[in-house]
Amino acid sequence: MPTRQLFFCFLITLLCSKHCFSQTITGNPLQGLSQLKPYETERVASTDPNWQHGNGDSRFIAPGATLTLAQLNGPGKIVHFWNTVADNETYWPELLVLRIYWDGEKNPSVQCPLGDFFGVGFGRSVPFTSLPVRVTSDGRGRNCYWPMPFRKSALITITNEGTEPVNAFYYYLDWQKWRHLPRTTAYFHAVYRQEFPCTSGKNYQIANIQGSGHYVGTVLSCWQRSPGWWGEGNDWFTIDGESEPRLKGTGTEDYFCDGWGLRQQSGPFYGAPLVQPDAAGSITSAYRWHIPDPVVFHKSLRVEIQHMGVVWNADGSFKSGFGERSDDYSSVAFWYQQGPHRPDPVLPYGYARLPLDIRSTAAGSTLLPAAKASQGSVTAQNLGFTAGAQLWWQPGNGNQKLTMPVQITKSGLYDLTLFCTYAHDYGIYAIALDGKQLGAPADFYAQSIAIHRVTRMNLSLTAGTHQLEFTGRGHNPVSIGYMFGLDGILFTPEENPTPQP
């Protein structure tokens, strides 16, 4: 063969290799779009049964009830799941449980709270964009595009484990009806786990899988029990029962593809939709999709991560930047496998999946009769958030003080959680109890109105009356006012106190 022909054959081979490699690693959603499809397009949705004239396009779910979203006959593949919810119960995304059963199985292959399945834990609703999951409408419009094939049948349900009804659950399930599926088709799995707090002396276990398949994603959420950086722990993947992890990491933020801590951001394969400051009571949720780099296993897979970071001595002094912490972790593991799967761990019910049971929260307005302000009116304002009407203070400037008595019925250690209003015209306030300032001042500015938790932990309190104080420290430069709002207040007995600085 002439030299020129050899050169062109080599060039074509190289280009084809690069093209194939590119498709394998990144994929191209337009590739093959012009080819006729070997399936029928189907949909199950919450459409009004009177679809030509009605607009009742949602479903009601009573407390404790289960709604069947779909019962599908295979072979088929679910390719898109959208939902949005009208629910008045705080942190409802943690209280609704998604379960999916393939081919008549007894144990679900998907079992996790709705919010965690869509990338954010502890009942929070936060928008973000990734390749298989996108959440919009301020966290209320949830979409996933994980391909979910099944050979015989699929059963998809939602259970309301809250104490309030779900007034409206809207959904689409778009799926394909196939004649047959390839022999190598594996089934989609997603399983939730939690430890409140993480077990001392053991790594936090994200997944413990038996069978053959590949691991495709992790959602990890941390509720901090003490301040300081919590994410020094390394990830470990132990494959097929090997004596040591084959994949070893270098830090929690490194596993989630960031560096030098985590910051709020999102992308196709990794992100952290929710990142709060490294303080007691703060929450972080991060995701990592192993789509270009699935972790293959033939017999088993164990996925763990250390719960390491900044720790403190009992007297509050700094102890170490790499010590075992006792934060609250929850997670969802995503994978595909063939054959039967190990039964899921028992799923804690309802509010047991929240480190903080807000049902005992007192409305801020209950403190109104005895509240005293150095300036400005103190009234009740019903925003419909946590526990009822908030206590709303409107001082004229940023150096005023508001005091109110709070009652403790039994001496002991307590965590104090304040559900505070954030808005465009709110100020910065130092928080004190009995004259002792509790942490740094809190900035209550936000572009749009919202309720956030402010947590102060391990407070040693005697039975009786204590004075809670809020002292103005000015306002954020972009805020246009000095207002303050207390929507709810909760004292929680501390069973396992964590040293605080």
Secondary structure, DSSP 8 states (H G I E B T S, - for coil): --HHHHHHHHHHHHHHHHHHHHHHHT--TTTTTTS--SEEEEEEE---SSTTT-----EEE-TT-EEEEEEEESSEEEEEEEEEEEE-STTHHHHEEEEEEETT-SS-SEEEEHHHHTT--TT----EE-SSEEEEGGGTEEEE---EEESSEEEEEEEE-SSS-EEEEEEEEEEEEES---TT--EEEEEEEEESS--TTS-EEEEEEESEEEEEEEEEEEE-SSSS------EEEEETT-SS-SEE-S-HHHHTT--SS--SEE-SSEEEEEE--SSTT-EEEEEEE-SSS-EEESSEEEEEE--EEEEE-TTS-EEEEEEE---EEEEEEEEEEES----------GGGGSSS-GGG-EEGGGGGGG-EESSSEEEEE--SSSSSSEEEEE-SSTT-EEEEEEEESS-EEEEEEEEEEEBTTB-EEEEEETTEE-SS-EE-B-SS-EEEEEEEEEEEE-SEEEEEEEEE----TT----BEEEEEEEEEE-SS-----
